[in-house]
């Protein structure tokens, strides 16, 4: 891992203007964040904390109201294959086979069909889907579809891989398997990863650094370095320790952090279930 | 499914389609008998029609041409008009679906076009093109276009924004997005529009041929048979029109549907 900053957000503010009866929403307010090359950073936050907005800004789907988002020193203006997103779902095109989904980005870069399919096949092997190259997404399970999305992202060899709650719609077993596969691939290829989740345990287990976001005006609540060696063990007591420490630092518990008790309880249950 | 279950389904299928035939033909027969008895005019029965179709199939000259000529001419007009309506409707849908100002400005007019009955186009088409083939084709195209355009715009707008984002981040430009995201994404709606347009175009073709007087074609044949009191032939032509209309849906649409949206898990009932 090098220490060159690859992604820099400076005083980023994003306001969604009022629409009809809906008032204007401040999603991010004066956020500063720097990601180093090769780093795995997790963003945790409740809904409304602006974590998905952050992904959209880095991906280039939207522009900040004020402040700057730069990748390798250049401001982000539009989406591009150097910053690829793995979405929660609706990620892969239902009208293409797994292979053509993965080859899609390469074809758009002007690569010849044959070569693109070759590369796509390699990528499918890396996510363990070599036998499903010609299956349509409708015939695949949720976990397999997310693997296709992952393969589609990694085949483009992006500078930054953005994951927006990629495992949120998967069951517990599939979720932990894909978590481990993701960290495996990350260790192998050394991408820079920005991983968004609402589950603190998942963030602590996966990331080098955990960034805790809250609704504006609170904004950035904490950036915590997780110094645990890899590969990590889910049952490692230090993991639970760090999670609890972080939770405590965020004002006692996630309940207050969430702003509503019920949501906090649900989240805790979810964490116990998924971790 | 077990082979036994499949077999049972098959026999049930045969039973139902047999029932459907008996119902349809039986109703026709009943009407024919009733009309003949009550009004004293010979109403062609299904059997008479079958014999007429049989004779026609052997190449009897009927209104100066064989039935094959009439049918092919009608099909060719249909294909031309439908093709033009399909191409323009699709192009419009992609343009208006992707570009809001175009949609907001032009959609109301297209919606007005859709509610105009096909026959009402006849005077317009005659004014535009005169009493000829072009007028017939124009009427068909004018009927096809709005059905496809409206379904297409709805389809394009229904495409999940995640697919669009995925396409953009993979480096797809506007043209590539249209071809690889919006078009396949809009296909479920487009197929519904296609189904409506297919039937409407076929129906209006026959009507147009009746009035724009082309000298051949199935619609022309029906109206001419009426003048010569050859009702059995008119009924035979109607039967051919109905069979072709149904056949086109089965031959063109169902396979397309099966190979695309059903395969992709995108059909409406899923």
Interface residues (C-beta under 8 A of the other chain):
Chain A: X59 X60 X61 X78 X79 X80 X81 X83 X84 X85 X87 X89 X90 X91 X92 X93 X94 X95 X104 X105 X108 X109 X136 X137 X138 X139 X152 X156
Chain B: X160 X162 X163 X165 X166 X167 X168 X169 X170 X171 X172 X173 X176 X180 X181 X184 X185 X187 X260 X263 X264 X265 X266
